[in-house]
Each structure stands twice: as structure tokens, then as C-alpha cells.
């Protein structure tokens, strides 16, 4: 090949390289890019704060699998677990700026933007996990209040599912059989006023803190304890630095599966349907695995032998409940919606 031929070959290679790089750029998160057939490709970045093995982590994987398959590869879902891309402090901002397209934060994480979502933080909203689907589904009163929340809509956030992680247990380094045994202890909480009031009612203090910081805070004694379902305690190794867990089932971790609405609306209509249907199926899957994964995590904690799990008698559990129901519920009736709180209280009394 002559010098001119080689030069032409170099030019072709450089142009091809530039075009390939440009294509990668356009296909960045949330943006459409071309494919060989001339259709458009999209990427959904899905960020969360727990491990892939948890009920939320597993449901996110299921969502990815279904979306990618149903869209015939036109939508790719990139999952960023463990707060590795964004954590509690910045993920909602990242969603609104379209740096990520989907999240599934616990209800408490929305307190600043949409305080009414604290409905799911109300202590003793459920007595057992079997009650969850009835109270939290898209067409229940609580579910509707979340799906139709105006503050979320104003912030360009659309709800596409409600996932759960079952019920929370208390952990600390001292045994907690009565509310009085929490007096003087400090607990890490998610940033929710309802949760602050719950611990206050038990005589304890609380510190809001990002999930990714909880293990270190417990290990270093920055706080004495925390509340979470077994799957979160076990997957973060919290049990290795907490000598006691009280099987209190006193509160709920419910996740609000959300998407940047502008991004969703920018998708072709058929892909919008794929996203919603995949979210529905991932929600059903989440409900199937949440209880099982929490049971397994509890067994792992028991086998580790580092932590005593204290079972409460119904009377002992009731003593925790009497301190917060209905007082904390009524305290937040205006924030959550008086009708909804009354409705939920009536359901409790009917039990
Ligand atoms: C927590 O911060 O304790 C939980 O909301 C973490 C999670 O996403 O389950």
C-alpha cells in the first residue's frame, strides 16, 4: 500500500473511532441513541443503597431482566447498589437532575420533598407481614395517597411501584424488653419526623444518618442502636456490632419505586408501557421474596451467634405500641392527611 493509501486508511480509522465515541456519549444515561436498525436505545440508571441480595436489590435485578427482555434490548438498565453511585444524601437530587432515572428509597427518605409519605413510617402500622398488601397497594387509601402525591409530581417524580422489606426490629447492645429499657439510648433513624417522635415517646434520642454510615456509627458507638428489617441488619453486618435484637415488628420499611417523569415521557409509548409493566411484575416478585429473605437473614444472624434475639410476648409488644399509637399518629395527622390517618386508625381498631 502506498503512502496515500495508508493515510486514507488512518483517516477512516480515526473517523470510525470518533463516531463510535460519539455514539457512546449519546447513549449515556437516560438519553436515546441509535442502534444498527435505526431505532432508538435508552439507558435507565437505577441507584439504590442496599446489597443486591436484599428484597429491594433482588426486585431491581428482576426489573432489569424483564425490561431488557421485553424491550428487545432497546432499554438497558444499569443498577448501582450499595450507595456506590449515589446515597441517601444525594440520590433524590440525582433523580431530579436525570443523573439517574430510577430509585426505590424508603418512604422516610422523601420527608423533605413529600412529608405525607411518612404514612408508611407510622409505628405499628402492621401487626404482621400478612397485613401489608391490604394496607399498601396501589388502590388502598395509603397507596393512592402515595401514587397521587402532588409534591412528588411537582418535583418531576412519578411513582411506578410500591416495594417492601417487611417489618423493622430494634437493635442495640442492651436487652430491650420494655419501652423503658430504651430510655437514655440513642438510635440512628432515617430522616423522618415520625421516627424521631416514635423514639422520643420511648424515652430515647435519635440521630438521622445515611444508611451507608450506620455500620460504622454502631461499631464506633456514635449511636447505641438502630431499627431495620433482618435483611438490612444482616447484609450490613450490623448484627456483628449489636448484641441484642428485639423482634418488635414495630414499623415498616416500604419503598417507593420512582422514575424521573420527564425521562419516562420522553420514551416512545410502547417503551413507557414496558417500563410500567416490568415495574408491576418486579413489584409482585418483591412481595414474593421479601418475607422469605428476611426469614433467611434472621437465621443467618442466629447462626452467627453474636446477637441474642429477644421475642416479645403480645403484652410486651403492646406496651411499646401503647406509647406511640394513637399519639404519634395523631401528632402527624395534619402532615399525612387527617382523613387517611383516621381511616388507618379505624382499621387498627377493627382488628
Ligand atoms: C435505611 O436507611 O435504614 C433503609 O431505608 C435502607 C433501605 O433502603 O432499605
Boltz pocket constraint, residues with backbone or C-beta under 6 A from the ligand:
constraints:
  - pocket:
      binder: B
      contacts: [[A, 49], [A, 50], [A, 56], [A, 104], [A, 105], [A, 106], [A, 165], [A, 190], [A, 209], [A, 210], [A, 211], [A, 227], [A, 228], [A, 232], [A, 253]]
      max_distance: 6.0
